[in-house]
Amino acid sequence: MHEVFSFIDLLEQAARNAGKALLYFKPVGLDQSKDVDKINEVWTHYNNVLPPEIFAGVKGSLHNYIFVNNAMAAIQKAEEWFPFKGEMDDEYYVYVHIFDENGNSVFENERLFPPDEEPAEGA
């Protein structure tokens, strides 16, 4: 028999194991963009706003996370680095989900899946 874990379960466990807050970020705003000028504008913005290692993660991978000492510091960094959906053009949106040191979900800048579109258990 196999136990199935969701991606969220893995992030929660990683935070608990590290004993630190986990800041997960996924660039989703450029998913549908075909406007090369807009894409370059977004990358220039993030290159100017993010520390180099965070920028490299956002630009090079769809799924990224860092450990931060505590949840409040993680929330401050998320708010400093990534706009809430609707604060800037949609192309700038980076989904953020933060888990505290105990693996509890404590912050999202918007749900990745609206409640009526969440994948079914085991999907």
DABELDA-V823289 format. One record per pair of residues at least 12 apart in sequence whose ideal C-beta (glycine too) atoms are under 8 Angstrom apart, sorted by the first residue. I is the first residue (numbers start at 0). J is the second residue. D is the distance in whole Angstrom. If there is no record, write none. Layout:
BEGIN
I&J&D ; I&J&D
END
This chain:
BEGIN
3&121&6 ; 6&62&8 ; 7&96&8 ; 7&104&8 ; 10&23&6 ; 10&64&7 ; 10&96&7 ; 10&98&6 ; 11&98&6 ; 11&102&4 ; 11&103&8 ; 11&104&7 ; 12&102&6 ; 13&64&7 ; 14&66&8 ; 14&98&4 ; 14&99&7 ; 14&100&6 ; 14&101&7 ; 14&102&5 ; 15&100&8 ; 15&101&6 ; 15&102&4 ; 17&66&5 ; 17&100&8 ; 18&100&5 ; 19&66&4 ; 19&67&6 ; 19&68&6 ; 19&69&8 ; 19&100&6 ; 20&66&7 ; 20&67&5 ; 20&68&7 ; 20&69&5 ; 20&70&4 ; 20&72&7 ; 20&73&4 ; 20&97&6 ; 20&98&7 ; 20&99&5 ; 20&100&6 ; 20&105&8 ; 21&64&5 ; 21&65&8 ; 21&66&6 ; 21&67&8 ; 21&73&7 ; 21&97&7 ; 21&98&5 ; 22&64&6 ; 22&65&5 ; 22&66&8 ; 22&67&6 ; 22&73&4 ; 22&76&6 ; 22&77&6 ; 22&95&7 ; 22&97&5 ; 23&62&7 ; 23&63&7 ; 23&64&4 ; 23&95&7 ; 23&96&5 ; 23&97&7 ; 23&98&8 ; 24&56&8 ; 24&57&7 ; 24&63&5 ; 24&64&7 ; 24&77&7 ; 24&81&7 ; 24&93&5 ; 24&94&7 ; 24&95&5 ; 24&96&8 ; 25&61&6 ; 25&62&6 ; 25&63&7 ; 25&93&7 ; 25&94&5 ; 25&111&7 ; 26&57&5 ; 26&58&8 ; 26&61&7 ; 26&92&8 ; 26&93&5 ; 26&94&8 ; 27&92&6 ; 27&93&7 ; 27&94&5 ; 27&111&8 ; 28&41&7 ; 28&88&8 ; 28&89&5 ; 28&90&5 ; 28&91&5 ; 28&92&4 ; 28&93&7 ; 29&41&6 ; 29&90&5 ; 32&90&5 ; 34&90&8 ; 37&88&8 ; 37&90&5 ; 38&90&7 ; 40&90&8 ; 41&90&5 ; 41&91&6 ; 42&58&6 ; 44&91&7 ; 45&57&6 ; 45&58&7 ; 45&91&8 ; 48&80&6 ; 49&80&6 ; 53&65&7 ; 53&80&7 ; 57&93&7 ; 69&99&7 ; 69&100&7 ; 70&97&6 ; 70&98&8 ; 70&99&4 ; 70&100&7 ; 70&105&5 ; 70&106&7 ; 73&97&5 ; 73&106&7 ; 74&97&6 ; 74&105&7 ; 74&106&5 ; 77&95&5 ; 77&97&6 ; 77&106&7 ; 77&108&7 ; 80&93&8 ; 81&93&4 ; 81&95&5 ; 81&108&6 ; 82&108&8 ; 83&108&5 ; 83&109&7 ; 84&108&7 ; 84&109&4 ; 92&109&8 ; 93&108&8 ; 94&107&8 ; 94&108&7 ; 94&109&7 ; 94&111&5 ; 95&107&7 ; 95&108&4 ; 96&111&7
END
